[in-house]
Amino acid sequence: MKKLTILGATGSIGLNTLDIVRQFPQKFRIEALSCRNSIETLAEQIKEFKPRLACVDTIEQARELRESFCNGHYALETKFVCGVEGLVQISSDPEVDLVVAGIVGAAGLRPTFSAVQAGKIVAVANKEPLVMAGELFVKTAKKTGAKLLPTDSEHNAIFQALHDEPPDRIARLFLTASGGPFRDLPLDEFEKITLAEALNHPNWEMGRKITIDSATMMNKGLEIIEAHWLFNTPVAKIDVLMQRESIIHSMVEFIDGSFLAQMGLPDMRVPIAYCLGWPERLPLEIPRMDPVSLKTLHFEAIDPNRFPCLPLSIKAAKQGGGAPAVLNGTNEEVVAAFLNEKIRFVDISKTLASVMRKLDETLQQTVTDFPDKIPDFLLKIQTLEDAVQADQWGREQARKMLEQVL
């Protein structure tokens, strides 16, 4: 029986993970759950799965939860911890075998790294660790024996298709994209896009932040950076294709001209289950794809004018150093502003482009005029703190530029 920690238990990754655990109670035991805001949902999960540990954001939340169980005369053996220290504790707990890293945003960086340092199997569902500090994560995993299992549907598809083939046999990796809700919207209508329209994804049900990233196609840019580190493949060999039906989740082209693709209905339980069961497969009870019903499958190139966030991400991926972390911090800041309806949809890519230009200007000016004053975290991510500082630098620049927009 594998003992699990789920970081972000009340989000879409956490909920789907627990659905799989319900199907296989003889295979999995929930040791720890974490949650930041959806306390009522977490309380129900604690009653059902009886974890040994539960992490919330604040001491007040922990106290209220504990008192609610006591007032209900519920026999509770769960220990409550809180904050970043609590997340680190449940990620590195010696009893835990596998950590599902499902916390959205940079907040998931430290606990995910703690799991890697502790040599855990880590089902990586949040993009930020490998985007912000991919080299550090990969090197640390090699030292500690941790195993990074990709849980994103696209990276999981490549993971399945590669099946331990060495990097020198890879000709290209193809990440597929649905195109989101605006794949056919006339470009002159982008100025009028509403928040509700951006959150209306045609194929997938996801959290709000990643749904917006899908609409801008920033998610594919971040996935390119992830794939570069996960599969030891140069950025130049990683492409993105639009696959409207979201049936082919990604493909690998090998040096002999062979293509291998992973197919299935769009259901996050499939890649999550593959990571939970690895190296075995679990007999999931889910809706199955009927090949006969697939009349056509479409592949299209990505229009950079429609999705300007993608070329920005590719440039940052090739640039390396602190650029991907700066990109990530900037994106989180502008997406939050859009979700709060403070800026327009088109301002997301415009602000991102402005911050990345600012990064180039900063590095060029510093190299030319003040070579000793180049911030180390903008040049190379050697520590977790470097990644956090680069991410924060991007956020600060985004806030300054958003003040001009607002």
VOTOR-470177 format. One line per field, with one value per residue (C-alpha): residue number from 1; x, y, z. Coordinates in Angstrom, 1 decimal. Layout:
pos c(NUM,...) $
east c(X,...) $
north c(Y,...) $
up c(Z,...) $
END
This chain:
pos c(1,2,3,4,5,6,7,8,9,10,11,12,13,14,15,16,17,18,19,20,21,22,23,24,25,26,27,28,29,30,31,32,33,34,35,36,37,38,39,40,41,42,43,44,45,46,47,48,49,50,51,52,53,54,55,56,57,58,59,60,61,62,63,64,65,66,67,68,69,70,71,72,73,74,75,76,77,78,79,80,81,82,83,84,85,86,87,88,89,90,91,92,93,94,95,96,97,98,99,100,101,102,103,104,105,106,107,108,109,110,111,112,113,114,115,116,117,118,119,120,121,122,123,124,125,126,127,128,129,130,131,132,133,134,135,136,137,138,139,140,141,142,143,144,145,146,147,148,149,150,151,152,153,154,155,156,157,158,159,160,161,162,163,164,165,166,167,168,169,170,171,172,173,174,175,176,177,178,179,180,181,182,183,184,185,186,187,188,189,190,191,192,193,194,195,196,197,198,199,200,201,202,203,204,205,206,207,208,209,210,211,212,213,214,215,216,217,218,219,220,221,222,223,224,225,226,227,228,229,230,231,232,233,234,235,236,237,238,239,240,241,242,243,244,245,246,247,248,249,250,251,252,253,254,255,256,257,258,259,260,261,262,263,264,265,266,267,268,269,270,271,272,273,274,275,276,277,278,279,280,281,282,283,284,285,286,287,288,289,290,291,292,293,294,295,296,297,298,299,300,301,302,303,304,305,306,307,308,309,310,311,312,313,314,315,316,317,318,319,320,321,322,323,324,325,326,327,328,329,330,331,332,333,334,335,336,337,338,339,340,341,342,343,344,345,346,347,348,349,350,351,352,353,354,355,356,357,358,359,360,361,362,363,364,365,366,367,368,369,370,371,372,373,374,375,376,377,378,379,380,381,382,383,384,385,386,387,388,389,390,391,392,393,394,395,396,397,398,399,400,401,402,403,404,405,406) $
east c(0.0,1.4,1.2,0.3,0.6,-1.6,-0.6,-3.6,-6.2,-9.2,-8.1,-8.8,-5.7,-6.4,-10.1,-9.2,-6.5,-8.9,-11.4,-8.8,-7.9,-11.6,-11.5,-8.4,-8.6,-6.5,-3.6,-3.4,-3.5,-3.8,-1.2,-1.5,-3.7,-3.2,-5.5,-5.3,-8.9,-11.5,-11.6,-15.1,-14.1,-10.9,-13.0,-15.1,-11.9,-10.5,-13.6,-13.5,-9.8,-8.6,-5.1,-2.5,-1.6,-3.4,-1.9,-3.8,-2.6,-2.9,-2.9,-6.5,-7.7,-6.1,-7.7,-11.1,-10.9,-9.8,-12.6,-15.2,-14.3,-14.4,-17.7,-19.1,-17.9,-15.9,-13.0,-10.2,-6.6,-5.4,-2.6,-2.9,0.1,0.1,2.0,5.0,6.7,3.6,3.7,7.4,6.7,4.0,6.0,9.1,7.4,9.3,6.1,5.1,6.0,4.5,3.7,1.2,2.3,-0.9,-0.5,-0.9,1.7,5.0,3.5,4.2,7.9,9.3,7.1,7.7,11.5,11.3,9.8,12.6,15.2,13.6,13.9,10.2,8.3,6.8,3.8,4.5,1.2,2.2,4.3,6.2,8.9,10.4,9.7,11.4,14.2,14.2,18.0,18.1,15.2,16.7,20.1,18.7,16.5,19.6,21.4,18.6,17.0,13.7,11.6,9.8,6.7,5.0,1.3,0.3,-1.6,0.9,4.1,2.5,1.7,5.3,6.5,4.3,5.4,9.1,9.1,12.7,14.1,17.3,17.3,19.6,16.8,14.4,13.9,11.1,8.6,5.1,3.0,-0.6,-3.0,-6.7,-6.4,-8.7,-11.9,-10.4,-8.9,-11.4,-12.2,-11.4,-8.4,-10.1,-12.5,-9.8,-10.1,-13.6,-12.9,-14.6,-13.5,-16.4,-15.5,-11.9,-12.9,-15.1,-12.7,-14.1,-12.6,-11.2,-12.4,-9.5,-8.7,-9.2,-5.5,-4.6,-7.8,-6.6,-3.1,-4.8,-6.7,-3.5,-1.5,1.0,0.5,2.1,5.1,5.5,5.1,8.0,10.3,9.1,9.6,13.1,14.1,11.9,13.1,16.6,15.6,16.7,14.1,14.6,13.4,10.1,7.1,3.5,0.6,-3.1,-5.2,-8.8,-10.3,-7.9,-7.7,-4.0,-2.4,1.2,3.5,7.2,9.0,12.0,15.2,14.0,10.9,8.5,5.8,4.3,1.3,-0.8,-4.6,-7.7,-10.6,-9.7,-9.8,-7.1,-7.6,-5.7,-2.3,-2.8,-3.5,-0.5,1.7,0.0,0.2,3.7,5.3,2.0,-1.3,-4.5,-7.8,-9.7,-13.4,-13.9,-15.6,-13.7,-12.8,-14.6,-12.2,-15.1,-16.7,-13.5,-14.4,-11.5,-8.5,-7.2,-3.6,-2.8,0.2,0.0,-0.6,1.9,-0.3,-3.3,-1.2,1.8,2.5,3.9,6.8,7.6,7.8,10.0,12.4,12.6,13.1,16.1,17.5,17.5,19.0,16.4,14.3,11.8,11.2,10.8,8.3,6.4,6.2,5.1,2.4,1.0,0.7,-1.0,-3.4,-4.4,-5.1,-7.3,-9.1,-9.9,-11.1,-8.6,-7.1,-8.2,-7.4,-5.0,-3.1,-1.8,0.5,1.3,2.5,4.4,6.2,7.1,8.5,10.6,11.9,12.8,14.7,16.8,17.5,18.5,20.9,22.4,22.8,24.3,26.8,27.9,28.0,28.0,29.4,29.8,26.1,24.4,21.9,23.0,19.4,18.8,21.8,21.5,19.2,21.6,19.4,15.7,16.1,17.4,14.3,12.1,14.0,13.7,10.0,9.6,11.6,9.1,6.1,7.5,8.1,4.6,3.0,4.8,3.6,0.1,-0.1,0.3,-2.5,-4.8) $
north c(0.0,3.4,6.2,9.5,13.2,15.4,19.0,21.0,18.4,20.6,21.7,19.9,17.7,16.8,16.0,13.7,12.0,11.3,9.9,7.4,6.5,5.8,3.3,1.5,1.7,-1.5,0.2,3.7,5.3,9.0,10.2,13.9,16.5,20.3,23.1,26.9,28.2,25.5,24.5,23.0,20.7,19.7,18.9,16.5,14.9,14.5,12.7,10.4,9.6,10.1,11.4,11.4,15.1,18.0,21.4,24.6,28.2,29.7,28.8,30.2,27.8,24.9,25.9,26.3,23.0,21.2,22.8,22.0,18.3,18.4,20.2,17.5,14.8,13.3,11.1,12.9,11.6,14.0,16.4,19.9,21.9,25.2,27.5,26.8,24.9,22.6,22.0,21.1,18.8,16.8,16.7,15.2,13.0,9.8,7.7,9.1,7.2,9.5,13.2,14.6,18.2,20.0,23.5,26.1,28.8,29.6,28.6,24.9,25.4,24.8,21.8,20.1,20.7,19.3,16.1,15.8,16.4,13.6,11.2,10.8,9.7,13.1,13.3,16.8,18.4,22.0,23.6,26.1,24.0,22.9,26.3,28.3,25.9,22.9,22.3,22.4,20.0,17.5,17.6,17.2,14.3,12.5,13.0,11.8,9.1,11.0,10.2,13.0,11.6,14.1,14.4,17.1,15.3,16.4,15.4,12.2,11.4,11.9,9.9,7.0,7.2,7.4,4.4,4.9,5.6,7.6,11.3,10.8,8.8,11.7,13.7,16.0,16.2,17.5,19.1,19.3,22.2,22.4,26.1,27.1,29.2,31.8,29.5,30.8,34.2,37.0,38.9,42.3,41.0,40.2,43.6,42.8,39.4,39.0,37.0,34.6,33.9,33.3,30.8,28.8,26.1,23.9,20.6,20.6,21.5,23.1,25.7,29.4,30.3,27.4,28.0,31.5,30.2,27.8,30.7,32.7,29.5,30.5,27.0,25.5,27.9,26.8,23.1,23.6,24.6,21.6,19.2,20.5,19.4,16.3,14.7,16.2,17.6,20.9,23.5,23.6,20.0,20.8,21.9,22.8,21.7,22.5,19.3,20.5,17.4,16.9,13.2,13.0,14.4,14.6,12.8,11.8,11.6,9.3,9.5,6.6,8.6,6.7,8.6,7.4,9.2,8.7,9.0,9.0,11.1,14.3,13.1,14.1,10.9,9.0,10.7,11.0,7.3,6.4,8.2,6.8,3.2,3.5,1.3,-0.5,0.6,0.8,-0.6,2.7,2.9,5.9,6.7,5.1,6.4,4.7,4.9,4.3,7.6,9.6,10.8,13.2,14.4,17.9,19.2,22.8,25.1,27.7,31.3,33.5,36.6,34.9,33.5,35.9,34.4,31.3,32.9,34.9,31.7,30.0,32.9,32.7,29.0,29.4,32.3,30.2,31.5,33.5,34.3,31.4,32.3,36.0,34.9,32.8,35.5,38.0,35.7,34.9,38.6,39.6,36.6,37.5,41.0,39.7,37.3,40.3,42.1,44.9,44.5,43.3,40.0,41.5,43.3,39.9,39.3,43.1,43.3,40.0,41.3,44.6,42.8,40.5,43.5,45.1,42.0,42.1,45.8,45.2,42.5,44.3,47.6,45.9,43.9,47.0,49.5,47.7,44.1,43.5,44.4,41.7,40.0,36.4,35.2,36.7,34.9,31.4,29.6,27.8,27.8,27.8,31.4,32.4,31.1,32.9,36.2,35.9,35.2,38.2,40.4,39.6,40.2,43.6,44.7,43.5,45.5,48.7,48.3,47.4,50.6,52.5,50.4,51.0) $
up c(0.0,-1.1,1.5,-0.1,0.6,-1.6,-1.8,-2.9,-1.9,-2.7,-6.1,-9.4,-9.1,-5.5,-6.1,-9.1,-7.0,-4.2,-6.7,-7.8,-4.2,-3.6,-6.5,-5.0,-1.2,-1.0,-2.8,-1.3,2.1,2.6,5.1,4.6,2.9,2.4,1.6,1.6,1.4,0.9,4.6,4.5,1.7,3.5,6.6,4.6,3.2,6.7,7.8,4.8,4.5,8.1,7.3,9.9,9.0,7.5,6.6,6.3,5.7,9.2,12.8,13.1,10.4,12.2,15.5,13.9,12.2,15.3,17.3,14.7,15.0,18.7,18.8,16.5,18.9,16.0,17.1,15.3,15.3,12.6,13.6,12.1,10.8,9.0,6.6,4.5,7.4,7.6,3.8,4.0,6.9,5.1,1.9,3.6,6.2,6.4,6.3,2.9,-0.3,-2.9,-3.0,-5.4,-6.0,-7.0,-5.5,-8.2,-8.5,-6.9,-3.5,-4.5,-5.0,-1.5,-0.5,-3.8,-3.5,0.1,-1.3,-3.9,-1.2,0.9,-2.1,-2.6,-5.7,-6.7,-9.1,-10.5,-11.4,-10.8,-13.5,-11.4,-9.8,-13.1,-14.8,-12.0,-11.0,-13.4,-13.3,-9.5,-9.2,-11.7,-10.1,-6.6,-7.7,-9.1,-5.8,-3.5,-5.7,-6.0,-9.0,-10.9,-12.5,-14.9,-14.1,-16.7,-19.4,-22.1,-20.2,-19.0,-22.6,-23.6,-20.5,-21.6,-25.2,-24.4,-22.2,-21.0,-24.5,-24.2,-25.2,-28.2,-29.9,-29.8,-32.9,-31.6,-28.9,-29.8,-27.0,-28.1,-27.3,-27.6,-28.6,-25.8,-26.1,-28.6,-31.2,-33.8,-32.5,-35.0,-33.8,-33.9,-31.2,-28.6,-27.1,-26.0,-24.4,-21.0,-17.9,-18.3,-21.9,-21.0,-18.3,-20.7,-21.8,-24.6,-23.5,-20.0,-16.5,-14.6,-12.0,-12.9,-13.2,-15.5,-17.6,-18.3,-19.1,-21.6,-23.2,-23.7,-24.4,-21.8,-20.4,-23.5,-23.1,-19.5,-20.6,-23.1,-20.2,-18.2,-21.0,-21.6,-18.0,-17.6,-20.8,-21.2,-24.6,-26.2,-26.5,-30.3,-30.5,-28.7,-30.7,-30.0,-32.2,-31.9,-31.5,-31.2,-30.0,-27.0,-27.9,-28.7,-25.6,-27.0,-29.4,-29.7,-33.1,-32.9,-35.0,-37.3,-38.3,-36.0,-34.1,-30.8,-29.4,-26.3,-26.9,-24.8,-23.7,-21.9,-18.3,-15.7,-13.8,-16.5,-16.1,-12.3,-12.1,-14.2,-11.7,-8.6,-10.0,-11.6,-12.7,-13.0,-14.6,-12.7,-14.1,-13.9,-14.0,-16.3,-19.6,-22.4,-25.9,-28.8,-31.8,-34.2,-33.1,-34.0,-37.4,-37.7,-35.7,-36.6,-36.3,-36.8,-36.4,-33.7,-34.9,-32.9,-33.5,-31.9,-29.0,-28.4,-25.0,-26.6,-28.5,-25.3,-23.4,-26.0,-26.0,-22.2,-22.3,-24.8,-22.8,-19.6,-16.3,-14.4,-17.4,-17.0,-13.3,-14.2,-16.8,-14.3,-11.7,-14.2,-15.6,-12.1,-11.4,-14.6,-14.6,-11.0,-12.2,-15.0,-12.7,-10.5,-13.6,-13.2,-16.7,-20.1,-21.6,-24.2,-21.3,-20.2,-23.2,-23.5,-19.9,-20.2,-23.3,-21.5,-18.5,-20.6,-22.6,-19.3,-18.3,-21.5,-21.0,-17.4,-18.3,-21.3,-19.5,-16.4,-18.5,-20.4,-17.6,-14.3,-14.8,-11.1,-10.3,-12.3,-9.9,-9.7,-9.7,-13.2,-14.6,-13.1,-10.7,-8.3,-5.2,-4.4,-3.1,-6.6,-8.2,-5.6,-6.2,-10.0,-9.7,-7.3,-9.7,-12.4,-10.1,-9.0,-12.6,-13.6,-10.7,-11.8,-15.3,-14.3,-12.2,-15.5,-17.1,-14.2) $
END
